[in-house]
Amino acid sequence: MTNNISRRLFLGGAASALSVAAMGGASSVRAATAPPKAPLYGPAPGIAKLNANENPYGPSPKALKAIMQASQKGAYYVSDSVMKLKSMIAERHGLTPDHVVLGSGSSAGLTAAAIVAGHKGNILGPDLFWDTTAKVVEVQDIGTIKRLPKLESMAIDLKAMYSAIDDSVAMVQVTNPNNPTGMLIDPAAMREFCIKASKKATVLADEAYNELTDNGDANSVIPLVKDGHDIIVARTFSKIYGLAGMRVGYLIAQPERIAEMQRFGIGWYGLNQAGLAAAIASYEDHEFMDFSRNKVKEAREMVYAALKEHGLTALPSVTNFIFVDLGDLNAETFRQEMAKEKVLIRGIYRDYTNWSRVSMGYLEDVEQYTKALPKVLYRMS
Ligand SMILES: Cc1ncc(COP(=O)(O)O)c(C=O)c1O
């Protein structure tokens, strides 16, 4: 399965049949299917976009077909498709649909979880985690993010995290695997932590990259929700499923927690038929997930080999991105130099000035990164 297959399936099949019917003629088909001049919907040709942990091999062929079908009913607000996806997710984990809320990406649910927590107290997290949505409590001035001290290993110190849960903490947030480190917490340690910590505060486990790990089910704490613990698990269709632009994600939690978060507008109004159709068609598409996981592994090997060749090291990633130690080089300057080579990567995180995150994209794009690496390192030396 390649991206070209997906594109042919979409443009050559259902789309052209539709446009012929709607506009009546071959010239209309050409107009409808001609590539847009400005890159409205993705990176321009020649740009290696490796800065947002997307999976460019998606949407899968099944998802594209479903998007075409659902878009024809775009006149109608979403309804049954929401119930369908919630039921599929609930059933897979032995839960009820009341344990699930969908959102426009997992960001919607994560933001609602942060606001709910912010009204009760503070959010506790490691020094480095995907804190974009947690920051809403500081922006709205309703709470603060308490962070653990920086660790040399960049691993999350669960013991220190547990000890730091005091009465001011309403929610503990753990991104697992973590972003930007790409590292996974030992599953047994994570389970033990979640059980203990959730007796003191709500635990939010952001598992956006879970399906990219080798044994996703064993690495997840979703079963603890079934056991009745006060744990919220966030998942998304943006990563392995290759649907970042289709905006579907979900939270799994106790029904009373779900109800609290729904008060902040998630669940229906932020959703769209095309995204839901893509998610429904992708949810159990193991062929596409295996394909994507393998591409990511291949890309990671390419990056690790190139880094080694040029004397650099990186953290051991189980995800579709790698956190690279640039030694004494500045990560923002490195980002700017890479951009000159048409390679887009991330710049500095907080005070991690010599750490640089690169996503795994198309293998050709990853090759563009590995080829640009010696040139940029030479220029910066
Ligand atoms: C750890 C983590 N959680 C959540 C998200 C949000 O993704 P989305 O809103 O597309 O589901 C991201 C995006 O990069 C992420 O890295």
Ligand as a Chemical Component Dictionary entry (heavy atoms), coordinates in Angstrom:
data_LIG
# 
_chem_comp.id                   LIG 
_chem_comp.type                 NON-POLYMER 
_chem_comp.pdbx_formal_charge   0 
_chem_comp.three_letter_code    LIG 
# 
loop_
_chem_comp_atom.comp_id 
_chem_comp_atom.atom_id 
_chem_comp_atom.alt_atom_id 
_chem_comp_atom.type_symbol 
_chem_comp_atom.charge 
_chem_comp_atom.model_Cartn_x 
_chem_comp_atom.model_Cartn_y 
_chem_comp_atom.model_Cartn_z 
_chem_comp_atom.pdbx_ordinal 
LIG C1 C1 C 0 0.819  13.652 23.097 1  
LIG C2 C2 C 0 -0.182 14.352 22.258 2  
LIG N1 N1 N 0 -1.444 14.391 22.669 3  
LIG C3 C3 C 0 -2.389 15.001 21.946 4  
LIG C4 C4 C 0 -2.089 15.618 20.759 5  
LIG C5 C5 C 0 -3.206 16.319 20.039 6  
LIG O1 O1 O 0 -3.514 15.748 18.859 7  
LIG P1 P1 P 0 -4.975 15.800 18.228 8  
LIG O2 O2 O 0 -5.699 16.976 18.771 9  
LIG O3 O3 O 0 -4.718 15.933 16.776 10 
LIG O4 O4 O 0 -5.619 14.514 18.612 11 
LIG C6 C6 C 0 -0.777 15.606 20.277 12 
LIG C7 C7 C 0 -0.426 16.270 19.007 13 
LIG O5 O5 O 0 0.667  16.281 18.547 14 
LIG C8 C8 C 0 0.211  14.952 21.049 15 
LIG O6 O6 O 0 1.471  14.902 20.667 16 
# 
loop_
_chem_comp_bond.comp_id 
_chem_comp_bond.atom_id_1 
_chem_comp_bond.atom_id_2 
_chem_comp_bond.value_order 
_chem_comp_bond.pdbx_ordinal 
LIG C1 C2 SING 1  
LIG C2 N1 SING 2  
LIG C2 C8 DOUB 3  
LIG N1 C3 DOUB 4  
LIG C3 C4 SING 5  
LIG C4 C5 SING 6  
LIG C4 C6 DOUB 7  
LIG C5 O1 SING 8  
LIG O1 P1 SING 9  
LIG P1 O2 DOUB 10 
LIG P1 O3 SING 11 
LIG P1 O4 SING 12 
LIG C6 C7 SING 13 
LIG C6 C8 SING 14 
LIG C7 O5 DOUB 15 
LIG C8 O6 SING 16 
# 
